[in-house]
Amino acid sequence: MPGLSGPVHLPDPFPEPRPVPGCDVCAALVRQREAHRRHRAYALAASCTLELERHFHRGKANP
Ligand SMILES: [Zn+2]
């Protein structure tokens, strides 16, 4: 149907990758990130997020 579409759901502008259950690397990165945030080291926290996004899960896809 032409014209206006329905309400647009805007995603979180900075979606955080979800840790994969059972993955030690994910768990460690999440813990590390929380620690950095507690110390207001947001650049370091962001790099943890990046690593979380990038590290490879062999055999299972990211959800
Ligand atoms: Zn992982």
N, CA, C, O and the ligand as a Tripos MOL2 file, in Angstrom:
@<TRIPOS>MOLECULE
protein
  253   251    64     0     0
PROTEIN
NO_CHARGES

@<TRIPOS>ATOM
      1 N           0.8460   -1.1870    0.0000 N.3       1 MET1
      2 CA          0.0000    0.0000    0.0000 C.3       1 MET1
      3 C           0.8890    1.2470    0.0000 C.2       1 MET1
      4 O           1.8190    1.3800    0.7950 O.2       1 MET1
      5 N           0.5580    2.1650   -0.9380 N.am      2 PRO2
      6 CA          1.3970    3.3590   -1.0350 C.3       2 PRO2
      7 C           1.1310    4.3290    0.1130 C.2       2 PRO2
      8 O           0.2010    4.1390    0.8970 O.2       2 PRO2
      9 N           1.9440    5.3500    0.2010 N.am      3 GLY3
     10 CA          1.7300    6.3580    1.2310 C.3       3 GLY3
     11 C           2.5360    6.0780    2.4800 C.2       3 GLY3
     12 O           3.6180    5.4930    2.4480 O.2       3 GLY3
     13 N           1.9630    6.5190    3.5710 N.am      4 LEU4
     14 CA          2.7030    6.4120    4.8200 C.3       4 LEU4
     15 C           2.7860    4.9720    5.2910 C.2       4 LEU4
     16 O           1.8280    4.2010    5.2200 O.2       4 LEU4
     17 N           3.9310    4.6580    5.7560 N.am      5 SER5
     18 CA          4.0690    3.3470    6.3600 C.3       5 SER5
     19 C           3.7710    3.4630    7.8490 C.2       5 SER5
     20 O           3.5870    4.5580    8.3800 O.2       5 SER5
     21 N           3.7280    2.3650    8.4790 N.am      6 GLY6
     22 CA          3.4350    2.3510    9.9070 C.3       6 GLY6
     23 C           4.5760    2.9380   10.7140 C.2       6 GLY6
     24 O           5.5900    3.3720   10.1670 O.2       6 GLY6
     25 N           4.3940    2.9420   12.0010 N.am      7 PRO7
     26 CA          5.4520    3.4720   12.8570 C.3       7 PRO7
     27 C           6.7570    2.7060   12.6600 C.2       7 PRO7
     28 O           6.7810    1.4820   12.5350 O.2       7 PRO7
     29 N           7.8160    3.4660   12.6400 N.am      8 VAL8
     30 CA          9.1180    2.8400   12.4340 C.3       8 VAL8
     31 C           9.7580    2.5840   13.7910 C.2       8 VAL8
     32 O           9.8580    3.4710   14.6390 O.2       8 VAL8
     33 N          10.1710    1.3800   13.9570 N.am      9 HIS9
     34 CA         10.8960    1.0740   15.1820 C.3       9 HIS9
     35 C          12.3630    1.3970   14.9710 C.2       9 HIS9
     36 O          13.0420    0.7740   14.1550 O.2       9 HIS9
     37 N          12.8400    2.3790   15.7180 N.am     10 LEU10
     38 CA         14.2480    2.7250   15.5930 C.3      10 LEU10
     39 C          15.0730    1.8330   16.5020 C.2      10 LEU10
     40 O          14.8300    1.7280   17.7040 O.2      10 LEU10
     41 N          16.0340    1.2090   15.8970 N.am     11 PRO11
     42 CA         16.8850    0.3610   16.7330 C.3      11 PRO11
     43 C          17.8000    1.2210   17.5930 C.2      11 PRO11
     44 O          18.0410    2.3920   17.3020 O.2      11 PRO11
     45 N          18.2860    0.6300   18.6240 N.am     12 ASP12
     46 CA         19.2980    1.2710   19.4340 C.3      12 ASP12
     47 C          20.4340    1.7340   18.5260 C.2      12 ASP12
     48 O          20.9660    0.9400   17.7500 O.2      12 ASP12
     49 N          20.8110    3.0060   18.6130 N.am     13 PRO13
     50 CA         21.8750    3.4810   17.7230 C.3      13 PRO13
     51 C          23.2090    2.7730   17.9590 C.2      13 PRO13
     52 O          24.0430    2.6990   17.0570 O.2      13 PRO13
     53 N          23.4030    2.2690   19.1350 N.am     14 PHE14
     54 CA         24.6280    1.5300   19.4100 C.3      14 PHE14
     55 C          24.2860    0.1540   19.9560 C.2      14 PHE14
     56 O          24.4710   -0.1270   21.1400 O.2      14 PHE14
     57 N          23.7920   -0.6850   19.0840 N.am     15 PRO15
     58 CA         23.3870   -2.0050   19.5770 C.3      15 PRO15
     59 C          24.6120   -2.7690   20.0660 C.2      15 PRO15
     60 O          25.6570   -2.7840   19.4140 O.2      15 PRO15
     61 N          24.4660   -3.3840   21.1910 N.am     16 GLU16
     62 CA         25.5880   -4.1370   21.7170 C.3      16 GLU16
     63 C          25.4690   -5.5820   21.3020 C.2      16 GLU16
     64 O          24.3900   -6.1720   21.3390 O.2      16 GLU16
     65 N          26.5930   -6.1430   20.9050 N.am     17 PRO17
     66 CA         26.5520   -7.5540   20.5440 C.3      17 PRO17
     67 C          26.2250   -8.3740   21.7850 C.2      17 PRO17
     68 O          26.6670   -8.0690   22.8930 O.2      17 PRO17
     69 N          25.4500   -9.4040   21.5690 N.am     18 ARG18
     70 CA         25.0830  -10.2270   22.7090 C.3      18 ARG18
     71 C          26.1330  -11.3000   22.9290 C.2      18 ARG18
     72 O          26.5800  -11.9420   21.9790 O.2      18 ARG18
     73 N          26.5180  -11.4900   24.1530 N.am     19 PRO19
     74 CA         27.4570  -12.5740   24.4210 C.3      19 PRO19
     75 C          26.7970  -13.9100   24.1340 C.2      19 PRO19
     76 O          25.6240  -14.1150   24.4470 O.2      19 PRO19
     77 N          27.5510  -14.8080   23.5420 N.am     20 VAL20
     78 CA         27.0270  -16.1300   23.2460 C.3      20 VAL20
     79 C          27.1400  -16.9880   24.5030 C.2      20 VAL20
     80 O          28.2160  -17.1170   25.0870 O.2      20 VAL20
     81 N          26.0190  -17.5690   24.9070 N.am     21 PRO21
     82 CA         26.0530  -18.3960   26.1180 C.3      21 PRO21
     83 C          27.0560  -19.5310   25.9820 C.2      21 PRO21
     84 O          27.1010  -20.2190   24.9620 O.2      21 PRO21
     85 N          27.8540  -19.7160   27.0180 N.am     22 GLY22
     86 CA         28.8180  -20.7990   26.9970 C.3      22 GLY22
     87 C          30.1560  -20.4260   26.4020 C.2      22 GLY22
     88 O          31.0950  -21.2210   26.4360 O.2      22 GLY22
     89 N          30.2580  -19.2120   25.8480 N.am     23 CYS23
     90 CA         31.5200  -18.7900   25.2630 C.3      23 CYS23
     91 C          32.3490  -18.0550   26.3130 C.2      23 CYS23
     92 O          31.9390  -17.0140   26.8270 O.2      23 CYS23
     93 N          33.5060  -18.6020   26.6200 N.am     24 ASP24
     94 CA         34.3620  -17.9970   27.6360 C.3      24 ASP24
     95 C          34.8480  -16.6170   27.2250 C.2      24 ASP24
     96 O          34.9600  -15.7090   28.0490 O.2      24 ASP24
     97 N          35.1320  -16.4770   25.9470 N.am     25 VAL25
     98 CA         35.6370  -15.1890   25.4540 C.3      25 VAL25
     99 C          34.5780  -14.1100   25.6350 C.2      25 VAL25
    100 O          34.8700  -13.0160   26.1180 O.2      25 VAL25
    101 N          33.3630  -14.4200   25.2500 N.am     26 CYS26
    102 CA         32.2590  -13.4700   25.4300 C.3      26 CYS26
    103 C          32.1220  -13.0960   26.8990 C.2      26 CYS26
    104 O          32.0360  -11.9160   27.2400 O.2      26 CYS26
    105 N          32.1030  -14.0850   27.7510 N.am     27 ALA27
    106 CA         31.9140  -13.8420   29.1750 C.3      27 ALA27
    107 C          33.0230  -12.9580   29.7180 C.2      27 ALA27
    108 O          32.7670  -12.0230   30.4770 O.2      27 ALA27
    109 N          34.2540  -13.2550   29.3290 N.am     28 ALA28
    110 CA         35.3840  -12.4650   29.8040 C.3      28 ALA28
    111 C          35.3040  -11.0290   29.2960 C.2      28 ALA28
    112 O          35.5690  -10.0820   30.0360 O.2      28 ALA28
    113 N          34.9370  -10.8790   28.0300 N.am     29 LEU29
    114 CA         34.8570   -9.5370   27.4590 C.3      29 LEU29
    115 C          33.7570   -8.7180   28.1200 C.2      29 LEU29
    116 O          33.9230   -7.5210   28.3580 O.2      29 LEU29
    117 N          32.6450   -9.3590   28.4140 N.am     30 VAL30
    118 CA         31.5450   -8.6530   29.0700 C.3      30 VAL30
    119 C          31.9640   -8.2070   30.4750 C.2      30 VAL30
    120 O          31.6850   -7.0850   30.8980 O.2      30 VAL30
    121 N          32.6370   -9.1130   31.1830 N.am     31 ARG31
    122 CA         33.1080   -8.7450   32.5290 C.3      31 ARG31
    123 C          34.0980   -7.5910   32.4660 C.2      31 ARG31
    124 O          34.0450   -6.6530   33.2610 O.2      31 ARG31
    125 N          34.9930   -7.6880   31.5080 N.am     32 GLN32
    126 CA         35.9990   -6.6540   31.3330 C.3      32 GLN32
    127 C          35.3500   -5.3130   31.0080 C.2      32 GLN32
    128 O          35.7400   -4.2690   31.5290 O.2      32 GLN32
    129 N          34.3660   -5.3700   30.1480 N.am     33 ARG33
    130 CA         33.6980   -4.1560   29.7260 C.3      33 ARG33
    131 C          33.0020   -3.4750   30.9060 C.2      33 ARG33
    132 O          33.0680   -2.2570   31.0730 O.2      33 ARG33
    133 N          32.3320   -4.2970   31.7190 N.am     34 GLU34
    134 CA         31.6720   -3.7350   32.8930 C.3      34 GLU34
    135 C          32.6840   -3.0800   33.8140 C.2      34 GLU34
    136 O          32.4290   -2.0140   34.3740 O.2      34 GLU34
    137 N          33.8320   -3.7190   33.9680 N.am     35 ALA35
    138 CA         34.8750   -3.1670   34.8350 C.3      35 ALA35
    139 C          35.3610   -1.8350   34.2890 C.2      35 ALA35
    140 O          35.5380   -0.8830   35.0490 O.2      35 ALA35
    141 N          35.5770   -1.7560   32.9960 N.am     36 HIS36
    142 CA         36.0180   -0.5060   32.3840 C.3      36 HIS36
    143 C          34.9790    0.5830   32.5970 C.2      36 HIS36
    144 O          35.3170    1.7350   32.8700 O.2      36 HIS36
    145 N          33.7190    0.2090   32.4690 N.am     37 ARG37
    146 CA         32.6720    1.2190   32.6390 C.3      37 ARG37
    147 C          32.6180    1.7260   34.0640 C.2      37 ARG37
    148 O          32.3890    2.9090   34.3120 O.2      37 ARG37
    149 N          32.8320    0.8150   34.9910 N.am     38 ARG38
    150 CA         32.8440    1.2570   36.3920 C.3      38 ARG38
    151 C          33.9370    2.2820   36.6280 C.2      38 ARG38
    152 O          33.8020    3.1840   37.4550 O.2      38 ARG38
    153 N          35.0190    2.1260   35.8870 N.am     39 HIS39
    154 CA         36.1210    3.0820   36.0130 C.3      39 HIS39
    155 C          36.0210    4.2110   35.0030 C.2      39 HIS39
    156 O          36.9550    4.9950   34.8370 O.2      39 HIS39
    157 N          34.9190    4.2840   34.3530 N.am     40 ARG40
    158 CA         34.6640    5.3200   33.3420 C.3      40 ARG40
    159 C          35.6840    5.3020   32.2170 C.2      40 ARG40
    160 O          35.9700    6.3340   31.6090 O.2      40 ARG40
    161 N          36.2270    4.1350   31.9460 N.am     41 ALA41
    162 CA         37.1690    4.0030   30.8320 C.3      41 ALA41
    163 C          36.3550    3.5750   29.6190 C.2      41 ALA41
    164 O          36.3920    2.4170   29.2050 O.2      41 ALA41
    165 N          35.6290    4.5210   29.0660 N.am     42 TYR42
    166 CA         34.6640    4.1750   28.0190 C.3      42 TYR42
    167 C          35.3290    3.7630   26.7180 C.2      42 TYR42
    168 O          34.7710    2.9640   25.9650 O.2      42 TYR42
    169 N          36.4990    4.2900   26.4450 N.am     43 ALA43
    170 CA         37.2060    3.8770   25.2290 C.3      43 ALA43
    171 C          37.5890    2.4020   25.3200 C.2      43 ALA43
    172 O          37.4690    1.6520   24.3510 O.2      43 ALA43
    173 N          38.0480    2.0090   26.4930 N.am     44 LEU44
    174 CA         38.3980    0.6080   26.6790 C.3      44 LEU44
    175 C          37.1500   -0.2690   26.6330 C.2      44 LEU44
    176 O          37.1660   -1.3660   26.0740 O.2      44 LEU44
    177 N          36.0750    0.2290   27.2250 N.am     45 ALA45
    178 CA         34.8200   -0.5110   27.1840 C.3      45 ALA45
    179 C          34.3700   -0.7090   25.7360 C.2      45 ALA45
    180 O          33.8880   -1.7780   25.3640 O.2      45 ALA45
    181 N          34.5350    0.3390   24.9290 N.am     46 ALA46
    182 CA         34.1330    0.2480   23.5270 C.3      46 ALA46
    183 C          34.9780   -0.7720   22.7770 C.2      46 ALA46
    184 O          34.4780   -1.4790   21.9030 O.2      46 ALA46
    185 N          36.2520   -0.8450   23.1200 N.am     47 SER47
    186 CA         37.0940   -1.8120   22.4280 C.3      47 SER47
    187 C          36.7060   -3.2420   22.8030 C.2      47 SER47
    188 O          36.8610   -4.1610   21.9980 O.2      47 SER47
    189 N          36.2070   -3.4260   24.0070 N.am     48 CYS48
    190 CA         35.6910   -4.7430   24.3910 C.3      48 CYS48
    191 C          34.4630   -5.0930   23.5590 C.2      48 CYS48
    192 O          34.3050   -6.2290   23.1130 O.2      48 CYS48
    193 N          33.6030   -4.1100   23.3590 N.am     49 THR49
    194 CA         32.4170   -4.3280   22.5440 C.3      49 THR49
    195 C          32.8190   -4.7330   21.1330 C.2      49 THR49
    196 O          32.2300   -5.6290   20.5280 O.2      49 THR49
    197 N          33.8360   -4.0480   20.6290 N.am     50 LEU50
    198 CA         34.3180   -4.3380   19.2830 C.3      50 LEU50
    199 C          34.8470   -5.7700   19.1900 C.2      50 LEU50
    200 O          34.5670   -6.4940   18.2350 O.2      50 LEU50
    201 N          35.6000   -6.1470   20.1820 N.am     51 GLU51
    202 CA         36.1520   -7.5010   20.1960 C.3      51 GLU51
    203 C          35.0520   -8.5350   20.3050 C.2      51 GLU51
    204 O          35.0990   -9.5940   19.6790 O.2      51 GLU51
    205 N          34.0650   -8.2050   21.1120 N.am     52 LEU52
    206 CA         32.9280   -9.0990   21.3010 C.3      52 LEU52
    207 C          32.2260   -9.3310   19.9560 C.2      52 LEU52
    208 O          31.7810  -10.4340   19.6380 O.2      52 LEU52
    209 N          32.1480   -8.2430   19.1860 N.am     53 GLU53
    210 CA         31.5070   -8.3090   17.8890 C.3      53 GLU53
    211 C          32.3140   -9.1500   16.9090 C.2      53 GLU53
    212 O          31.7740   -9.8920   16.0880 O.2      53 GLU53
    213 N          33.6220   -9.0020   17.0290 N.am     54 ARG54
    214 CA         34.4930   -9.5640   15.9990 C.3      54 ARG54
    215 C          34.9310  -10.9850   16.2400 C.2      54 ARG54
    216 O          35.1790  -11.7230   15.2870 O.2      54 ARG54
    217 N          35.0310  -11.3830   17.4770 N.am     55 HIS55
    218 CA         35.6470  -12.6790   17.6850 C.3      55 HIS55
    219 C          34.7450  -13.7850   17.1510 C.2      55 HIS55
    220 O          33.5160  -13.7120   17.1670 O.2      55 HIS55
    221 N          35.4160  -14.7760   16.6960 N.am     56 PHE56
    222 CA         34.7650  -15.7520   15.8540 C.3      56 PHE56
    223 C          34.2530  -16.9280   16.6810 C.2      56 PHE56
    224 O          34.9520  -17.4410   17.5540 O.2      56 PHE56
    225 N          33.0490  -17.3360   16.3980 N.am     57 HIS57
    226 CA         32.5050  -18.5200   17.0640 C.3      57 HIS57
    227 C          32.5340  -19.6850   16.1100 C.2      57 HIS57
    228 O          31.7200  -19.7860   15.1920 O.2      57 HIS57
    229 N          33.4640  -20.5420   16.3390 N.am     58 ARG58
    230 CA         33.5990  -21.6940   15.4650 C.3      58 ARG58
    231 C          32.4460  -22.6650   15.6910 C.2      58 ARG58
    232 O          32.1600  -23.0760   16.8160 O.2      58 ARG58
    233 N          31.8020  -23.0140   14.5980 N.am     59 GLY59
    234 CA         30.7760  -24.0360   14.6950 C.3      59 GLY59
    235 C          29.3790  -23.5160   15.0100 C.2      59 GLY59
    236 O          28.3870  -24.1940   14.7410 O.2      59 GLY59
    237 N          29.2960  -22.3080   15.5840 N.am     60 LYS60
    238 CA         27.9470  -21.7870   15.8020 C.3      60 LYS60
    239 C          27.8580  -20.3390   15.3750 C.2      60 LYS60
    240 O          28.7800  -19.5500   15.5790 O.2      60 LYS60
    241 N          26.7540  -20.0170   14.7930 N.am     61 ALA61
    242 CA         26.5640  -18.6510   14.3140 C.3      61 ALA61
    243 C          26.1510  -17.7660   15.4590 C.2      61 ALA61
    244 O          25.5580  -18.2250   16.4360 O.2      61 ALA61
    245 N          26.4630  -16.5060   15.3370 N.am     62 ASN62
    246 CA         25.9510  -15.5500   16.2960 C.3      62 ASN62
    247 C          24.4350  -15.4630   16.1370 C.2      62 ASN62
    248 O          23.9230  -15.4400   15.0180 O.2      62 ASN62
    249 N          23.7340  -15.4150   17.2410 N.am     63 PRO63
    250 CA         22.2770  -15.3150   17.1280 C.3      63 PRO63
    251 C          21.8500  -13.9520   16.5850 C.2      63 PRO63
    252 O          20.6570  -13.6970   16.4260 O.2      63 PRO63
    253 ZN         32.1090  -15.4720   22.1830 Zn       64 ZN64
@<TRIPOS>BOND
     1     1     2 1
     2     2     3 1
     3     3     4 2
     4     3     5 am
     5     5     6 1
     6     6     7 1
     7     7     8 2
     8     7     9 am
     9     9    10 1
    10    10    11 1
    11    11    12 2
    12    11    13 am
    13    13    14 1
    14    14    15 1
    15    15    16 2
    16    15    17 am
    17    17    18 1
    18    18    19 1
    19    19    20 2
    20    19    21 am
    21    21    22 1
    22    22    23 1
    23    23    24 2
    24    23    25 am
    25    25    26 1
    26    26    27 1
    27    27    28 2
    28    27    29 am
    29    29    30 1
    30    30    31 1
    31    31    32 2
    32    31    33 am
    33    33    34 1
    34    34    35 1
    35    35    36 2
    36    35    37 am
    37    37    38 1
    38    38    39 1
    39    39    40 2
    40    39    41 am
    41    41    42 1
    42    42    43 1
    43    43    44 2
    44    43    45 am
    45    45    46 1
    46    46    47 1
    47    47    48 2
    48    47    49 am
    49    49    50 1
    50    50    51 1
    51    51    52 2
    52    51    53 am
    53    53    54 1
    54    54    55 1
    55    55    56 2
    56    55    57 am
    57    57    58 1
    58    58    59 1
    59    59    60 2
    60    59    61 am
    61    61    62 1
    62    62    63 1
    63    63    64 2
    64    63    65 am
    65    65    66 1
    66    66    67 1
    67    67    68 2
    68    67    69 am
    69    69    70 1
    70    70    71 1
    71    71    72 2
    72    71    73 am
    73    73    74 1
    74    74    75 1
    75    75    76 2
    76    75    77 am
    77    77    78 1
    78    78    79 1
    79    79    80 2
    80    79    81 am
    81    81    82 1
    82    82    83 1
    83    83    84 2
    84    83    85 am
    85    85    86 1
    86    86    87 1
    87    87    88 2
    88    87    89 am
    89    89    90 1
    90    90    91 1
    91    91    92 2
    92    91    93 am
    93    93    94 1
    94    94    95 1
    95    95    96 2
    96    95    97 am
    97    97    98 1
    98    98    99 1
    99    99   100 2
   100    99   101 am
   101   101   102 1
   102   102   103 1
   103   103   104 2
   104   103   105 am
   105   105   106 1
   106   106   107 1
   107   107   108 2
   108   107   109 am
   109   109   110 1
   110   110   111 1
   111   111   112 2
   112   111   113 am
   113   113   114 1
   114   114   115 1
   115   115   116 2
   116   115   117 am
   117   117   118 1
   118   118   119 1
   119   119   120 2
   120   119   121 am
   121   121   122 1
   122   122   123 1
   123   123   124 2
   124   123   125 am
   125   125   126 1
   126   126   127 1
   127   127   128 2
   128   127   129 am
   129   129   130 1
   130   130   131 1
   131   131   132 2
   132   131   133 am
   133   133   134 1
   134   134   135 1
   135   135   136 2
   136   135   137 am
   137   137   138 1
   138   138   139 1
   139   139   140 2
   140   139   141 am
   141   141   142 1
   142   142   143 1
   143   143   144 2
   144   143   145 am
   145   145   146 1
   146   146   147 1
   147   147   148 2
   148   147   149 am
   149   149   150 1
   150   150   151 1
   151   151   152 2
   152   151   153 am
   153   153   154 1
   154   154   155 1
   155   155   156 2
   156   155   157 am
   157   157   158 1
   158   158   159 1
   159   159   160 2
   160   159   161 am
   161   161   162 1
   162   162   163 1
   163   163   164 2
   164   163   165 am
   165   165   166 1
   166   166   167 1
   167   167   168 2
   168   167   169 am
   169   169   170 1
   170   170   171 1
   171   171   172 2
   172   171   173 am
   173   173   174 1
   174   174   175 1
   175   175   176 2
   176   175   177 am
   177   177   178 1
   178   178   179 1
   179   179   180 2
   180   179   181 am
   181   181   182 1
   182   182   183 1
   183   183   184 2
   184   183   185 am
   185   185   186 1
   186   186   187 1
   187   187   188 2
   188   187   189 am
   189   189   190 1
   190   190   191 1
   191   191   192 2
   192   191   193 am
   193   193   194 1
   194   194   195 1
   195   195   196 2
   196   195   197 am
   197   197   198 1
   198   198   199 1
   199   199   200 2
   200   199   201 am
   201   201   202 1
   202   202   203 1
   203   203   204 2
   204   203   205 am
   205   205   206 1
   206   206   207 1
   207   207   208 2
   208   207   209 am
   209   209   210 1
   210   210   211 1
   211   211   212 2
   212   211   213 am
   213   213   214 1
   214   214   215 1
   215   215   216 2
   216   215   217 am
   217   217   218 1
   218   218   219 1
   219   219   220 2
   220   219   221 am
   221   221   222 1
   222   222   223 1
   223   223   224 2
   224   223   225 am
   225   225   226 1
   226   226   227 1
   227   227   228 2
   228   227   229 am
   229   229   230 1
   230   230   231 1
   231   231   232 2
   232   231   233 am
   233   233   234 1
   234   234   235 1
   235   235   236 2
   236   235   237 am
   237   237   238 1
   238   238   239 1
   239   239   240 2
   240   239   241 am
   241   241   242 1
   242   242   243 1
   243   243   244 2
   244   243   245 am
   245   245   246 1
   246   246   247 1
   247   247   248 2
   248   247   249 am
   249   249   250 1
   250   250   251 1
   251   251   252 2
@<TRIPOS>SUBSTRUCTURE
     1 MET1         2 RESIDUE 1 A MET
     2 PRO2         6 RESIDUE 1 A PRO
     3 GLY3        10 RESIDUE 1 A GLY
     4 LEU4        14 RESIDUE 1 A LEU
     5 SER5        18 RESIDUE 1 A SER
     6 GLY6        22 RESIDUE 1 A GLY
     7 PRO7        26 RESIDUE 1 A PRO
     8 VAL8        30 RESIDUE 1 A VAL
     9 HIS9        34 RESIDUE 1 A HIS
    10 LEU10       38 RESIDUE 1 A LEU
    11 PRO11       42 RESIDUE 1 A PRO
    12 ASP12       46 RESIDUE 1 A ASP
    13 PRO13       50 RESIDUE 1 A PRO
    14 PHE14       54 RESIDUE 1 A PHE
    15 PRO15       58 RESIDUE 1 A PRO
    16 GLU16       62 RESIDUE 1 A GLU
    17 PRO17       66 RESIDUE 1 A PRO
    18 ARG18       70 RESIDUE 1 A ARG
    19 PRO19       74 RESIDUE 1 A PRO
    20 VAL20       78 RESIDUE 1 A VAL
    21 PRO21       82 RESIDUE 1 A PRO
    22 GLY22       86 RESIDUE 1 A GLY
    23 CYS23       90 RESIDUE 1 A CYS
    24 ASP24       94 RESIDUE 1 A ASP
    25 VAL25       98 RESIDUE 1 A VAL
    26 CYS26      102 RESIDUE 1 A CYS
    27 ALA27      106 RESIDUE 1 A ALA
    28 ALA28      110 RESIDUE 1 A ALA
    29 LEU29      114 RESIDUE 1 A LEU
    30 VAL30      118 RESIDUE 1 A VAL
    31 ARG31      122 RESIDUE 1 A ARG
    32 GLN32      126 RESIDUE 1 A GLN
    33 ARG33      130 RESIDUE 1 A ARG
    34 GLU34      134 RESIDUE 1 A GLU
    35 ALA35      138 RESIDUE 1 A ALA
    36 HIS36      142 RESIDUE 1 A HIS
    37 ARG37      146 RESIDUE 1 A ARG
    38 ARG38      150 RESIDUE 1 A ARG
    39 HIS39      154 RESIDUE 1 A HIS
    40 ARG40      158 RESIDUE 1 A ARG
    41 ALA41      162 RESIDUE 1 A ALA
    42 TYR42      166 RESIDUE 1 A TYR
    43 ALA43      170 RESIDUE 1 A ALA
    44 LEU44      174 RESIDUE 1 A LEU
    45 ALA45      178 RESIDUE 1 A ALA
    46 ALA46      182 RESIDUE 1 A ALA
    47 SER47      186 RESIDUE 1 A SER
    48 CYS48      190 RESIDUE 1 A CYS
    49 THR49      194 RESIDUE 1 A THR
    50 LEU50      198 RESIDUE 1 A LEU
    51 GLU51      202 RESIDUE 1 A GLU
    52 LEU52      206 RESIDUE 1 A LEU
    53 GLU53      210 RESIDUE 1 A GLU
    54 ARG54      214 RESIDUE 1 A ARG
    55 HIS55      218 RESIDUE 1 A HIS
    56 PHE56      222 RESIDUE 1 A PHE
    57 HIS57      226 RESIDUE 1 A HIS
    58 ARG58      230 RESIDUE 1 A ARG
    59 GLY59      234 RESIDUE 1 A GLY
    60 LYS60      238 RESIDUE 1 A LYS
    61 ALA61      242 RESIDUE 1 A ALA
    62 ASN62      246 RESIDUE 1 A ASN
    63 PRO63      250 RESIDUE 1 A PRO
    64 ZN64       253 GROUP 0 **** ****
